[in-house]
Amino acid sequence: MLEVITSANFDEVINSGPVLVDFYADWCGPCRMIAPILEELSEVYKGVVRIVKVNINDDEQLAKRYQINSIPNLLAFKNGEVVKQVIGFQTKANLINILDEIK
């Protein structure tokens, strides 16, 4: 299960190394479709890129901070800065490319 982070530990997490953050909601169909792919890749990239989730319904503050208007919305962070953003369902190959860019 991917780690769900909140505004309480968000800054600490994004400054801990390369991180891919999945902004999602439980009711979102495409979010549920991408979840198993992210789970699998979190094992493949363990210790290289951290993959975490933010529930936009539980943490509206973070959704506003990053202007999340559509989900799934994936933000790739390197050195605490957003280096890439992709919106909508992504294939495994696309996700691998993103992870390889930030590792």
N, C-alpha and C positions, 0 to 999 in steps of 0.2 A: 504494500500500500504506500503510495506516495505521501510524503510529509505535507501536511496542510499548514501553511504559515499565516500569520496575521500581522497587522501593523505593529504589534508588540515586538516581534523579532525580525521583521522584514529587512530593515537596514542592515542588521547584523548578518543575515543570510546572504544578501546580495553583495556584501563586501567580503565574503568568505572565500571567494574564488569564482570561477565561471559557473553561472547559474542560469537555468532555463525555468521561467516561472509561467505556469499555466493558470490564467485567470479563467474561472469556470463557474458554472452553477449546476446544482443537482438536476434541475428540470431541463437542461440543455441536451438535446439529442446528439449533436455533433461532439459535444464535450464528453459524453459517455462513450462515443465511438473512438475517440482519440486516447482515452484513458488507458486501455490495455497496451497500446503501443508505447505510451510514455512509461508505463510500468516496466515493460520489457527493456526499454532503452536505459532506464535508470539503473538496471542491473549491469548492462553492458558497459555503461559509462561510469560506474561506481568508482569513486576516488578520482575521477577526471573532471566530470561536469555534474553538478548537483541539479536534480530536477525536482521542483516543488510545485505546490498548487496554492492558489488563493481563491477562496469562495467569495464571489462578488456580493452575494446576498448577506454574508456574515461580516464582510469588511468593505463596506461602501466607500470608506475613506481612501483605501488604496486604489479602488476602481476609479475614483475621481482624480486622485493624484496622477494616475497614468492615463487618464482620459479613455478608459475602457468603455466603449459603446457597443461593441459586438463581441460575442464569445463563440467558440474558444478564441482566446487572444493570448498568444505566446510572446513573452518578452525575454530576449537573451541578454544577460548582463555579463559584463567583463569589467573588473576593477570598479564595481559599483555603478557603472554607467550602462544604459541601454545601447546595445550595438546592433540589434536586429529586432524587428517585430513582424509577426505573421498572424493573420486573422483568418479564422475558419478552420475547418478540418484540414489536416496535413497528412500526406502519405508518410509511411515509415522512411522512405528514401529522402524526402524533403527534411524530415526531422533529423536524420543522420547528418545531412549536409549542414544544418544549422549547428548541431552539436560539434561537428568537426571544425566549424569556423571559430567557435569560441573556446575550444579546449586548450 
